[in-house]
Amino acid sequence: SSLHDALPISNVLCEAPGLPRPKSFGPVGDPFVQISVLGRPKLVPISQQSWVSGRRAHLGRGRLWNQLGVTCHLGSKAVLCFNGDNHGFIIGNGAYTTF
């Protein structure tokens, strides 16, 4: 058993083409969007060394997904995710915007 086993799942991580890679990430890790039930989404670097295995959802077009206080809708060309604060992001077509 590791420390990760004891931590409750509280964030949703999403990856998609078009996520920018901030210079502050350095050379390690790929950009993922992290969002939880409250607050604004943020870009975080995730590498194989920092990955914590867990449930993954691979959703198809037209699906609505709701877990951990985050709702995501998969459209034909973009994904929209938002939380209880009505903050969120849209990724798709090589673009990434937050609100």
N, C-alpha and C positions, 0 to 999 in steps of 0.2 A: 504494500500500500504506500502511495506517495502523498505528498502534500496536496497535489492536484485532486486526488480522490476526495478530499475532505471539503474542498471549496465548492460552494453552490454555483451553479451556472447562472450568470447574470448578464451576459453580453451576447449580442448577435454579431457575427463576423460575416462580411460579404466580400466577394472578390468578383471582378469583371474587367474585361478589357477597357482601357480608357482611364483607369484610376491613375492620378498623377503620383509621381514618386518624389516626395520632398527631399531636398538636399540633406536635411537633418537626419535622414535615415542612415546615411553612410552606405557602405557596400553590401551590407547583409540584410536580407529580408525582402519580401515583396509587399506592395501596398494592399491593405485590406481596409474596409470601412468597419468601424466598431460603433455599435449603437446599443443603448440599454433603454429601460423604461422611461428614464428621465434624462434631460440634457441633450446637448447637440452631438451629432455624429462626429467622429474624428478618424483621421487616417492613422493607422498603426502598422509598423513593419512586422511581418510574421515570417519566420524562417523555420526550416525543419527542426532546428534546435529548440525553438520556442513553442512549437505546435503542441497543443494538448489535445489528445484524441477525444472524441466525443461524438454525439449525434450530428450527422450532416444531412441537410435537406437539399436534394437536387430537384428543383421544381420546374415544371413545364409551363409553357405559355398559357396565359389565362388563369393561372392558379392564384389563390389568395392564401397566404400563410400567416398565422398569428401564434407567436410563442414569446414568453418572457416580457410581455408588454409591448412588443414590437409587431407591427403589421406590415407585410410586404405583398405587393401585387405585381405579378409578372405580366407585362403587356407584350405586344408583338415585337417591340424594338427597345424597350426600356424596363427597368425595375424601379418601383417606387416603394420606399420603406419609411415609416414614421412611427413615433412613439407617443406616450401619454402626454408629453409636453407639446405635441404637434411640431416637433423638430424631426428632420429626416433628410433623406437624400434621394436623388434620382441618378441612376447609372444606366448607360446604354449608348449605342452608336458612337462609342469612343469618347463620350462626355461624362462629366461628373459634376453635379451641383448639389448644394446643401441648402436647407431652409430651417 
